[in-house]
């Protein structure tokens, strides 16, 4: 599949991270943004560890984790604690400027809580960019995102992700 310029740029960032850091990792909540990153990592065979915090008994998330493991052949580990316990030395996030209500407009390039360099390859992506990528590339994702995207689109137009986060439907 042909990548958009934004996706090509995000892939270049991921490749650069993988080349410069021995053990980069994506701590995934399996949000729509994280699914874009997982798709880029999985389709292009990037040496990036994908892991998830223990989500507890959320059946939809566990079903999605199993689908992602099967679809991409990625070993996704479930951890009870944070990134430092997983052995990563660089942190990749799905944060975007449009949806970082509680973090400010631009994420910090260093996470002081985990003492890790932090990268946000999707920082310039819009909600529509994320949704278009997911659907256009056949990326497996949580079906609750469809509800959140369509529900919030009615209420706030192009501020899809923000409203969905406020509603608690997307993390």
MOJOZI-V172376 format. One line per field, one symbol per residue. ss: DSSP state (~ for helix, > for strand, _ for the rest). psi: psi as a letter, one per 30 degrees, with the letter a starting at -180 (. if undefined). Layout:
BEGIN
ss->???
psi->???
END
This chain:
BEGIN
ss->____~~~~~~~~~~~~~~~~___>>>>____~~~~~~~~~~~~_____>>>>>_____~~~~~~~~~~~~~~____>>>___~~~~___>>>____~~~__________>>____>>>>_______~~~~~~~~~~_______~~~~~~~~~~~~~___~~~~~~~_____
psi->kkkleeeeeeeeeeeeeeffkeilkjjkghleeeeeeeeeeeeghkikkklkljfahjeeeeeeeeeeeeefgkjjkkkfbaefffglgkkklgkkefgheffleklkgkjfefhkkkkifgegkleeeeeeeeefghkklkffeeeeeeefeeegcgheeeeeeefgfk.
END
